[in-house]
Amino acid sequence: MPLEWTNDLAVGVEEIDNQHKELFRRINNLLDACVQGKGKDEVLSILKFLDDYVIVHFTAEEGLQKRYNYPNYTSHKTLHAEFKKSIYDIKKMIEDEGLGPHLIFRMHRTVVDWWFEHIGRADKEFGSFLQGKI
């Protein structure tokens, strides 16, 4: 099931919302590659891009949090670090075991569920904090 952007996921910061939309598009590319059996190399390539893009996105979010003294900065940054570790673990499992149904399920659960939870809770909270400050 692909990620679908809806306006209720918007945090109200255009830069962050646009990055979230791009992440959704890239995650959907990853899921499509897995479903189509495009192979380990392509899936790893998409994961590598996603890993790099997440760094750009997390850096932007954390920069705004520091600039505006967001009180939950440390816990939010910890969530980002945990996600990056999850992506690393998935890439390692694919390299070690290949790309089987159990890894596709884990990747979907980790990536899709994490983003919906993170944006819907932590990022929305941050967006509310920023309202009127930017």
N, C-alpha and C positions, 0 to 999 in steps of 0.2 A: 504494500500500500504506500503510494507516494506521499510525500509531505505536501500539504496544500496551505499556502499562505492565505490567511484571512485577516481582515482589518482588526479583529479583536486581539491579534497577536502584536499589533503595532505598539511600540513603547513611546511614541511621540517625539522621537529624535530622528530626523530624516536620515542622517548618516548611519545610525545603528539599524534602523528599519530597512534601509537599502542593502546593508550588509547581510542582514537576516534573510532577505529575499534571495540574494545571491547564494547564500549557504544552502537554502532550501533547493534551489536549482541544481547546485552541485551534488547535494546528497541524493536527489532524484536521479542524477546521472549515474551515481555509484550504485544505487539500487537497481536501475535498469541494466547496468552492466552485469550485475550478479544474476539477475533473473534470466538474462539472455545468454548466460554462460560464456561471457566474453573472455574468460581466462584470467589467471592470476596476475599476469603482468599489467593488464589494463586496469584491473581492480586496484592493484597496488599503486599504479600511476594516479588514479583518481583519488585514492586515499592520501597520497603524498600531496597532491594539490590541496585537498581539503585540510590537511594538517597545516600547510603553509598559510592558507587563507584564514584559518581559525586563529593563527597567531596574529595576523593583521587585525582581525576583528576584536580579539580579546585585548590587544594592545590599545585599540581605540576606545573600547569600553572602559578599561582600567584607567586610561589617561583622563577621561572625563570624570571618572569617580574620584581620582586624586585631585583634579583641578577644583572640583566642587565639594571636596571634603565629605564624600559619601560615607555615612557611618558604618555601612556594611561592606566596605571595600575589602577587608581582609577575608571575610567569608565568601564573598563573590569571587575573589581571585582564587581561593581554594577550589571552588567549583570548576573554574576554568582549568586549573592544573589537573584535577581529577579527570576531566574530559580528555585532555591531551594524553594522559596516561592510558586511558581506555583505547584511544586511537592507536597508540603505540602497541598496546597489547594485541589488538586485532591484527595489525600489520605483521607482527611477529608470529602469530598463530597461522596466518595465511602463508607466510614464508616457510614455516616449519611443517604444516600439515596439508597445505593446499586449500582450495576453496570448495568446501563441502556445504551441504544444506545447513548443518549445525552452525557453521560460521556465518552464513548469510543471515540466519535467524538471529544470532547474537549481535551481528553488526546492525541489523535493523533495530533490534531492541535497544541497543546501546545508543546508536546515533539518533534515530527518530524519536524514541521516547525521551531521551535526554534533552533534545532541543525543544520539544513541546513543553516539557516540565520547566526547563531553564528560562525560556522566553516567557512562558505563561505566568511564572511566579517571580523569579529573581530579576529578570530584565524589566518586567512590568513594574515591579517595586522601584527599581532604579529610575525608570522613566517617570514615574509619579513624583519621585524625589526631585528630578530635574525640572519639572514643570514650573515655569516662571523664573527659572534661573538662567536659562539660555536665551 
